[in-house]
């Protein structure tokens, strides 16, 4: 029979910054990794900056000059840096051998305008890098739109030749939509990339950049600095709550009993008790009202552990004849997560 006599509780009392770094595509172009645990404290939440436009839409328009597009002012981010771009223009290069060519108008990773030329073809293609198709983009460039030319003759670029639909011809930072999983999914993750902390988009990112890769995703996050609590007992994990309901059936047909239904519709909270030094200067007190991460080892000498994250609340007892106590509750939005190692 297992016991938790050698149990250990650690709690987030500090944090360490990792500034904007590129995340690693897990291979599905939807789940990205960097780091194993993210703080959820207000002001220390992970900041995800996928390359793309952040303010403005339909940025390109026809220009009075031949073979040129006008660009309105906008904001976009690349490599974690937000660029405020002034209105401007960009020339495009007509095809010289075949009649069909697509050029992409981009913001470079340094915050400049440029053209990336596609390969000429005998007709338009929707395939990146193909003859007559849009080009593959530089690694951290942001695509603002595409110009589709069907003639070698110099002329004004018409509005009908400019394509800038979100996600297809122009890259926006919040499309697809990212979500950060601060703790990961632990031992029950369906794939390895979701075991620890990760970012997952609501759909796969297009493979529109060099080497047929998706746009860059950058993250700034704080890793919780976990401190072992002394003189602590009675840890309870945040569990998924299940409710059950049933309807009694008529028995006249010879069938008796009830039809029941069950659903998981609530999340419990983490609780534990700390025997306090004085209940005033104990380090845990300064984290009350903040989101904290709690790590629980059923046996301090073994690998398995639980991670929980939520807002810390405390109730302090100051009895006259026994030890001061801090009754801690971590109010969780999600159940505690299991890790085998």
Secondary structure by P-SEA (a helix, b strand, c coil): cccccbbbbbbbcccccccbbbbbcccccccccccccccccccccbbbbccccccccccccccccccbbbbcccccccccccccccccbbbbbcccccccbbbbbbbcccbbbbbbbcccccccccccccccccccccccbbbcbbbbbccccccccccccbbbcccccbbbccccbbbbbcccccccccccccccccccccccccccccccccccccbbbbccbbbbbccccccccbbbbbbbbbbbbbccccbbbbbbbbbbcbbbbbbbcccccccccccccccccccbbbbbbcccccccbbbbbcbbbbbbbbcccbbbbbbbbbbccccbbbbcc
